[in-house]
Structure formats: C-alpha cells, structure tokens
Amino acid sequence: MNKKHHSNNILLNLGIKSLNEMQEVAQDVILNDNNVLLLSPTGSGKTLAFLLPIFEMLQPEILSVQCLILVPSRELGLQIEQVWKKMGTDYKVNVCYGGHSIDTEIKNLSNPPAVLIGTPGRIADHIDRGTFRLDKIQTLILDEFDKSLQLGFHEQMSFIIGKLSKLNKRVLVSATSDIEIPKYTRVVNPTILDFIPTEEEQESNLATKMVVSKEKDKLGSLFNLICSLKSQQAIVFCNHRDAAERISDTLNEKGIYATYYHGGMDQDERERSLIQFRNGSMSYLITTDLAARGLDIPEMKHVIHYHLPLKEDEFTHRNGRTARMLASGTAYVIAHESEKKMDYLDYGMELFNVENSNALPKPPEFQTIYISGGKKNKLNKIDIVGFFSQKGKLEKGDLGLIEVKDFISFAAVKFNKVKDLLHAIKDEKMKGKKFKIEVARKVIKKEEE
C-alpha cells in the first residue's frame, strides 16, 4: 500500500479531516531537511507534525529501533505514544520513563519497537545496560526541548546523542522561541519553522477579566465565579499543593464536581485525576503550575488564576490552556486588595461581577468506572465496549471516553446508567475472566496517618 494512501487512513484513524498549515509545512521540511527546529505553541498539533514524517521514513525490514524521541516528562511521552497508537500503523512503539518498572521495559525492548519514546534519564540507563541496539537509529526528535533544558537534562542528552553514531536527521521541537541550541545536539544551522503566534495574535483571542474578592479568603469568589460559567469546564491554578487540595475539597462540599492535581500526588492518583477531568466526570481541575504545560487535557474555555504566579511566563503558560489556535477563551484573575500587585499584569482590565451567581453548575453527565484489568491482562477498548453494551445493556451514547492502562482501565458512563450497568454485569465475565468493576474513587486528600 503506498504511503500517501496510508496517510489518509491515518488521518481517518485519528478522526482528523485534514492537517493544519503548520503540520503540512513541518511534514515536508522534516522529510527533506536533516536539521529542523520546529517552534509551535502547546496544543497546536506538533506531535502529529513529526509523527507523520517519521512514519514515512520507517523501513519495515529493519527490526530494531529506527527513531528515538526524547521528552522531558512521562506525561508527554505517554501522550505521544497514544497518538502513535491511534494512527494505526503496523509499527511498534514503546515508552520508557523513570518510575516505570525497568524489568517491564527491558522485556518490551527485547522485541524492539521502531519508535522509542523516553525521558533522558531512563533512556540513558537503557543505553548503559545495552537493552536495545543503537546502530539503526537514524532520526532523533527532542520534543519540548526548551523544557528538557530547563529541567537540566543536559548531561543525559549529551550522553545519549554522543552514542547515536548513525543519526542523519535531528528535529528539535519547542514551544518557546528564544532557545539556545547546545553544541552536543550537533544541530547546525537548522531550518527554522516558527509558528509561535505574536503576542498580538495570541491576545486577540484571549480575554482577561478580573474578579474582585471582598474577603481575603477567595473561596467564596471562586465559588460564585464557577457558578457563573454556565456549567462549562474550567481549570483553576493556584500556587501551592495544599491550596489545590483545600479548594477542591471545599468546592466538593458545596456540591461542585472538582478534583485536584499536583506534584506531591503519586502517579496513579495524578493519572486518575486527569482521567476524571478529561472524560468529563469532574468539571473543574484545581492544580498547581504542574498542569500549565504538556498535559493531555482538552482545550478549555476558561482558565482561572486563584493565585497569580510570580513570573509572567508562567502566567502565559497557564493561559495557553485556552484560546489555542483559533478558539477564543477567557482568563479570570481573582484578586484581593491586600495582595501584592504583579508588574506583568494590567490591573485596568475588565471587571467581572459574580456576586449574585450562586446557582450550582449542572452535575457532570458522566461518572468514571474503574476496571481492574488493562493491556497486560489482554484487555482493550473494544472488549470493554462490547462487554458494557452486551452484558451491561448500555446504548451507544451511554459510554464516553475509555482509557486502558497497563493493569487498570477507566470508562466514562452516563451518570443515570451506572447503577443498572453495575447490577447487570456483577456476575459476568469479560474475556472469560472476572474483573473488579466499580465507580472509580474520587481523588481525596489522604488523612495524615
């Protein structure tokens, strides 16, 4: 089958009608030039912009790793892996990152993927152990390269690149334009594709509004603001982990479906929080700056700054969660007069009065169902859909987003169908095996032991 035809299939699999301008240009340039610097904002579809040309360059007869993609965080790695899998190519992909079982990874690599994604520390570790061959790796992608530099992965990246003697293509991808390219990348005079919108373009789609809080504790104002958003989802940024938990807990007590996300949570809890937000069973994500970049969450109409960040670029990154590409969005700043004024903010912005809003947002349509099996138990989405519709009597529209992890899975089910579903499948087996299936726990604060 020729590749062009296949590319159309890939778009079909991804549910995309056509590529955007940046993806078109990037695909061409990456195929034809050996050193490329792609600058494009978060959420603009960069992942596909480099995965499509990679697919065209892969050679089916080579049975070891052909392309290495280095990423600063496991979240980003998993996100790229998802996109590759959705593309539906015949090529294997694996992702390696710290905190993931090294034995599982070594086993995965013993049948080598064509595309290997990983964080610099973990990939360097695998190279040290010699778990995969390097002599067929021709393409290197450094995604969110600006962030890898910021996180100080110089040594590992330099070590890895030094070992890749057969490289003939290097692509650096960044969401910020003023990056210095270190010598060790061996990227010399790259072709630069700059798709970062100018501040004027960016700001024309983003409205900023101020909500003035009369109380020093801004929870009441946040509650009223959420009540005024016509039940649409929002992401709320604050500066401290404990604040994220306190705000989330208080909103829940008042009948608002919120969950929190921060760096102090363990991996499973973070994952669960994001899944519940992504699939719409939690309407509000209360988070620290950890969620300002590289997270796989849908485009937001509303970003709320409960606290303002100290630096302007963090403010910009948070706002990058909305008004992406051509959509419009609003950033709300909740302010109390006692707070220190930030010099990057224009305090003459439009005031947004929320005092009289107190009608609760509509509860989410979906609830998240937890299933005690995943990929490693040979379960996939199709199995879950089939089981829930045949044995659980669900109609087509009753099932939302389904996410299958290694050992567990989550499915969004219409709220009013959950009870009947759980009752109908309680003694049934899926693929001949009995799994524990129940309403997923909310992520709640662990009480101090």
Summary of the structure (lengths in Angstrom):
residues: 449
radius of gyration: 23.0
end to end distance: 60.0
largest distance: 67.7
contacts: 1400
relative contact order: 0.10
helix: 37%
strand: 20%
